[in-house]
Amino acid sequence: MSATPRVREEWARRVEAEYTSAAITQHLTLWLLQIGASPDLVRDGLRIVEDELSHAELSHAVLVAAGGAMTSPVARERLALARHADRPLELDVLWAGLRVFCLGETVAVPLFSALRKGCTVPPARAALDRVLRDEVRHRDFGWTLVGWLLETGAPALRAHAAAWLPSMLAALRAQYAAPDADPTPVTAGEVAWGLLDAAAYREILERTFAREYRPRFAALGLSIG
């Protein structure tokens, strides 16, 4: 099945996103070693790095099958987490755990499930099959990490989490409601390549707020309203 320019643009974006996730998780895993996290948690982080590299390779195979190619390298400044020297490393670990995993990887599970549902082009379906399987474990890693930090860390960690969450959640909603998103409905052919309308992304995010974020944060003693 022939691919549209939007299919090629989307899968190029996914290659970059998965590669970036690998680099960020590698950086976070180094921090876990530095703060004395359990070997199991460190190994889980390293496994996620390998997953994300595989996702990038699979996404690139889809891009090539769609007749596309990566035209520029990922910006190096995006391939690392920011370290704030004026605060304990545990706070930077908490920030990344919340934003990247508790928020990002949690909404990724229903999102990739929806992308996979209508996908029939073989390389795209193979990529989404693998990504969806792995995202469940990535989501669980984030909640385990943040739960451990809040349970064993200083009380200030919980206060910072409560202070950060409103702006993190607002930024996530703004990202999914981006005004520059293509308003043109995706075609049946694009759905077959694993694409969704922008409206579907927003609907999935709102369901995730109700079904995942609120109860999971409540279990950690954090309210998001």
Phi, psi and omega in degrees: 000131182291152182250146177272166175304325181294325176298314181294319179297318182293316181288331173295320177297322180291322175303311181296318182296317182291320178295319177298319179298322178299314181295316181295319180292324175300317180295316179298322180294324174300316178299322178298319175299319184290333179262006175077035176292162182295149177304325179298318180293320178297315180296323176300318178298316180295324177295323179294323176303313179296320177303312185294324175296319177296321178298319179297318179295317179296319179295322178294323177297322177294316179303315179295317179298331179276359179088018182250180179202153174286129185259348180204152179288159176293136180300129186298328182293344178274351188263031178202159174267147180280129176260127179259105186293344183270008178217160181300149180301327180303327179291321177292323176297316179298315180302313181293319179299318179293307189288312187281317188258305181299320179271300187296311184284335179290314178288338180295330183297303177292332179295310181291332174298318179291319178299320183289329188304316182260006186277126181234346179291122191309309182294326178292317179296319179298318179296314182290327175302312182291316182298314182299317179301318183283328186298328178299316180290324178295317176302312183295325176302315182297315181291325176295316180299309182293321177300318178296316179299315182290329181282322188255345185273182180292152178305333180298335179297316180295320179297319178293319179300314179298324181286326183281326190303317181304316181287325177297316181291322177296319179295323179295316178297319180296322179297318182283344178250029185304128182294341181268005178295143181295118182280351183289126179302142177290150180274168177300323178295322179289324174300320179296335176271003176093034178250160177222156172294154176300324179297325179293323176301314182295320179296318179297319179298315181295322176295324180293323175305311186287318189268336186239301188299307185300307181294324181291317178291324177299321179296336177268003181081024181239130179257137177244018175083000000 
